[in-house]
């Protein structure tokens, strides 16, 4: 069992990460400051620098933790899907569940934009995206899409990311608009379990 002081430190660190996760979509990446994070977490500003070397380090860790957590449930559902059609519907449902003004979409958008200017964030985000594409490619191979599974996974992942970004600008954009093309790309034309096109 961790000593009380260590437990308090972990609790404070989690509160700081949660505060950053809330503030990024609310204010925008560049507007989040040490003082704002400290105020949201209910601690003194100096506490932020005790746990993180900079506000940038805090934001990167918060964003990456959020992205990994956000991908966990859709990927678990994808791997549990009995066929391509069902798995694709799981991925589309996960995107469809995120509204244009949802904090998830805003945080992902802010993180993506910030990654174009922050090398450390870009490296971390690239690792998460590479892992996501690899899991999608493995899922495609398990269900018979062997020929170009890596390329197909890249296009699927980019399309899903693009839907989130486009919906931030055009909230009326519906997942249904791309369902048909994505089914054909994945090698299935039906949402019914077992109905696959090889």
Protein Blocks (a to p, Z undefined) as FASTA:
>chain_A
ZZfklmmmmmmmmmmmmmmmmmmmmnopklpcfklmmmmnopafklmmmmpgbfklmmmm
mmmmmmmmmmmmmmmmmmmpmbfklmmmmmmmmmmmpcfklmklmmmmmmmmmmmmmmkl
mmmmmmmmmmmmmmmmmmmmmnopamlmmmmmmmmmmmmmmmmmmmmmmmmbcfklmmmm
mmmmnopabfbehiacZZ
